[in-house]
Amino acid sequence: MSVTHTVLFQIKADAEPKDVKAACDRFLALKDSCLHPTNNAPYIKSIKGGKDNSPEGLQNGITHGFVVEFSSVEDRDYYVSTDPSHQAFVQSIGNLVEKAIVVDFVDGVY
C-alpha cells in the first residue's frame, strides 16, 4: 500500500533565491540519499516539486510544494522520524521556512 507524502512550504520573504533553489535541490536529492536501514538502498519511489504557479490565489502564503511517494507506511514512518538524510535536510531549512504543512494519504482511503 503506497503512501503519498505532500509537503507545502511558505518560504520566508527575505530568503535569497539561491538559498531557496539549493534547498529545493536538496529536497529532490533525498530520493537518492535516503537509504533503507535493512538493505542500504534508496527506498523513496518518487519525489517531485517546485515553486507555486497557481492562478487561483488560494495559496494562503504557501510558495513551494513537494510530493513524495513511498511503497509503505513503514517506509514513510522511517523517513519522517529516523532517516538521517531527511533529518539533516529538515535542520538545513530552518532559516528559510516560515511555515510547513504536511498531508499524507493512501490513495482511495477516505
Long-range contacts (C-beta under 8 A, 24 or more apart in sequence): 1-72, 1-73, 1-106, 2-45, 2-69, 2-70, 2-71, 2-72, 2-106, 2-107, 3-69, 3-70, 3-72, 3-73, 3-75, 3-76, 3-104, 3-105, 3-106, 4-67, 4-68, 4-69, 4-70, 4-104, 4-105, 4-106, 4-107, 5-67, 5-68, 5-69, 5-70, 5-76, 5-79, 5-80, 5-102, 5-104, 6-65, 6-66, 6-67, 6-68, 6-102, 6-103, 6-104, 6-105, 7-49, 7-65, 7-66, 7-67, 7-68, 7-100, 7-101, 7-102, 8-62, 8-64, 8-65, 8-66, 8-100, 8-101, 8-102, 8-103, 9-62, 9-63, 9-64, 9-65, 9-66, 9-93, 9-96, 9-97, 9-99, 9-100, 10-61, 10-62, 10-63, 10-97, 10-98, 10-99, 10-100, 11-63, 11-64, 11-96, 11-97, 11-98, 12-95, 12-96, 12-97, 12-98, 13-98, 15-96, 19-96, 20-64, 20-96, 23-92, 23-93, 23-96, 24-49, 24-50, 24-51, 24-64, 26-89, 26-92, 27-66, 27-89, 28-66, 30-68, 30-85, 30-86, 30-89, 33-85, 34-79, 34-83, 34-85, 34-86, 35-83, 35-85, 36-75, 36-78, 37-78, 37-82, 43-70, 43-71, 43-75, 43-78, 43-79, 44-68, 44-69, 44-70, 44-75, 44-79, 45-69, 45-70, 45-71, 61-98, 61-99, 62-99, 62-101, 73-106, 76-104
